[in-house]
Amino acid sequence: MTQEEERELRAQLARLQQEHRDLDAAIAALQESPGSDLIQVQRLKKRKLHLRDRISFIEDQLTPDIIA
């Protein structure tokens, strides 16, 4: 992996982590509000899980393989 590719992955990782935190806050706010839309909350949670999977994938790519 070139330094440019690593830099791009790290930038993408930072954006995804920020979006994950934003979704967490949005979900908490929706759940606390009276009469919240449960379907919307479920959609946001699904998106959050998708982001978590993508974040894990990128983190795995950035972690060097260690041959034991």
trRosetta pair geometry for C-beta under 8 A, 3 or more apart (Angstrom, degrees):
i j d omega theta_ij theta_ji phi_ij phi_ji
1 5 4.9 -122 -169 86 86 128
1 6 5.4 101 135 -57 118 91
1 9 7.9 -23 -171 -2 139 142
1 61 7.6 117 -83 165 153 93
2 5 4.7 98 55 7 79 101
2 6 7.0 -143 96 -3 43 87
3 6 5.6 -55 -147 39 34 113
3 7 6.1 38 153 -23 67 105
4 7 5.7 -52 -147 34 30 113
4 8 6.5 30 153 -18 63 105
5 8 5.7 -54 -149 36 31 111
5 9 6.3 31 153 -18 65 106
6 9 5.7 -54 -147 37 32 111
6 10 6.3 32 155 -19 65 106
6 62 6.7 106 -143 -123 87 88
7 10 5.8 -55 -147 37 30 110
7 11 6.4 30 153 -19 64 106
8 11 5.7 -54 -148 36 32 111
8 12 6.3 31 153 -17 65 106
9 12 5.6 -55 -146 39 32 111
9 13 6.1 38 152 -24 65 106
9 58 5.5 174 -172 -160 98 103
9 61 6.1 -123 -150 98 152 125
9 62 5.9 -179 120 -71 134 103
10 13 5.4 -50 -145 34 32 117
10 14 6.5 35 154 -21 63 102
10 62 6.9 97 -74 -108 80 142
11 14 5.8 -51 -151 33 31 112
11 15 6.6 31 151 -17 63 104
12 15 5.7 -54 -150 36 34 111
12 16 6.3 31 154 -17 67 107
12 58 6.4 -150 97 -122 108 152
13 16 5.8 -57 -146 39 29 109
13 17 6.2 30 156 -19 65 107
13 55 6.5 97 -144 -137 78 74
13 58 4.8 -167 -85 122 99 142
13 59 6.9 110 -130 -65 132 70
13 62 7.3 -22 -51 -27 154 146
14 17 5.8 -54 -145 37 29 111
14 18 6.4 30 155 -19 63 106
15 18 5.8 -57 -151 36 30 111
15 19 6.4 28 153 -17 65 107
16 19 5.6 -53 -145 38 33 111
16 20 6.2 39 152 -24 65 104
16 51 5.5 174 -171 -162 94 95
16 54 5.7 -131 -145 102 150 115
16 55 5.1 -172 120 -79 128 89
16 58 7.1 140 34 16 151 149
17 20 5.5 -50 -148 33 32 116
17 21 6.6 33 153 -17 64 102
17 55 6.1 100 -74 -120 75 131
18 21 5.8 -52 -150 36 33 110
18 22 6.3 35 150 -20 65 106
19 22 5.5 -52 -146 37 34 115
19 23 6.3 36 154 -20 65 103
19 51 5.9 -145 98 -127 108 147
20 23 5.9 -53 -149 35 29 110
20 24 6.5 35 150 -24 61 104
20 48 6.1 100 -141 -146 73 78
20 51 4.6 -173 -83 124 93 137
20 52 6.5 106 -126 -69 132 69
20 55 6.6 -16 -43 -42 149 145
21 24 5.5 -51 -152 31 33 117
21 25 6.6 31 152 -16 65 103
22 25 5.8 -56 -153 37 33 110
22 26 6.3 31 151 -18 66 108
23 26 5.5 -54 -143 39 34 112
23 27 6.1 37 156 -22 68 105
23 44 5.5 175 -162 -176 98 96
23 47 6.1 -149 -126 97 149 107
23 48 4.5 -172 120 -84 141 99
23 51 6.9 156 16 18 149 152
24 27 5.9 -53 -147 35 26 110
24 28 6.5 26 154 -17 61 107
24 48 6.7 109 -65 -128 67 137
25 28 5.8 -55 -148 37 31 111
25 29 6.3 30 155 -19 65 107
26 29 5.7 -55 -147 37 31 111
26 30 6.3 29 155 -18 65 107
26 44 6.0 -134 102 -150 114 148
27 30 5.8 -56 -146 38 29 109
27 31 6.2 26 157 -18 65 109
27 41 6.0 97 -142 -147 81 81
27 44 5.0 -176 -80 115 94 132
27 45 6.2 93 -118 -69 140 77
27 48 6.9 -31 -37 -39 143 148
28 31 5.9 -58 -145 38 28 109
28 32 6.4 23 158 -16 63 111
29 32 6.0 -62 -148 38 28 108
29 33 6.5 28 156 -26 64 107
30 33 5.9 -56 -148 28 31 110
30 36 4.6 116 169 -152 75 130
30 37 7.1 -61 -166 46 121 74
30 40 6.5 -134 -154 103 153 112
30 41 5.2 -171 112 -86 134 94
30 44 7.2 136 21 21 151 155
31 36 6.0 -116 -100 48 25 171
31 41 6.2 92 -70 -123 83 139
32 36 7.8 89 51 -50 31 139
33 36 4.9 112 73 -72 88 99
36 40 7.5 -117 169 62 84 112
36 41 6.2 60 140 -47 120 123
37 40 3.8 55 97 11 116 116
37 41 6.7 167 93 -15 62 82
38 41 5.4 -50 -148 35 37 114
38 42 6.3 39 153 -20 66 103
39 42 5.6 -52 -150 36 32 113
39 43 6.5 36 150 -21 64 104
40 43 5.6 -51 -149 34 33 113
40 44 6.4 32 153 -17 65 105
41 44 5.8 -56 -150 38 31 110
41 45 6.3 31 152 -19 65 107
42 45 5.6 -54 -146 37 32 112
42 46 6.4 34 154 -21 65 104
43 46 5.7 -54 -150 34 31 112
43 47 6.4 31 152 -17 64 105
44 47 5.6 -52 -148 37 33 112
44 48 6.2 38 151 -23 65 105
45 48 5.4 -51 -147 34 33 116
45 49 6.5 35 153 -19 64 101
46 49 5.7 -51 -151 34 32 111
46 50 6.5 35 149 -19 63 104
47 50 5.5 -52 -150 35 34 114
47 51 6.4 36 150 -19 65 104
48 51 5.6 -52 -150 35 32 113
48 52 6.5 36 150 -22 64 103
49 52 5.5 -50 -148 32 34 114
49 53 6.6 37 152 -19 64 101
50 53 5.8 -53 -153 34 32 112
50 54 6.5 30 150 -16 65 106
51 54 5.6 -56 -147 39 34 111
51 55 6.1 37 153 -23 68 105
52 55 5.6 -50 -145 35 31 113
52 56 6.4 33 154 -19 63 104
53 56 5.8 -55 -150 35 30 111
53 57 6.4 32 151 -22 64 105
54 57 5.6 -52 -150 33 33 115
54 58 6.5 29 154 -15 65 105
55 58 6.0 -57 -150 38 30 107
55 59 6.2 31 153 -19 65 108
56 59 5.6 -55 -145 38 31 113
56 60 6.4 35 154 -22 64 104
57 60 5.8 -55 -153 33 29 112
57 61 6.7 29 150 -19 63 104
58 61 5.5 -52 -151 34 36 113
58 62 6.4 29 153 -15 67 107
59 62 5.8 -59 -147 39 32 108
59 63 6.4 34 154 -25 66 105
60 63 5.8 -53 -145 30 32 111
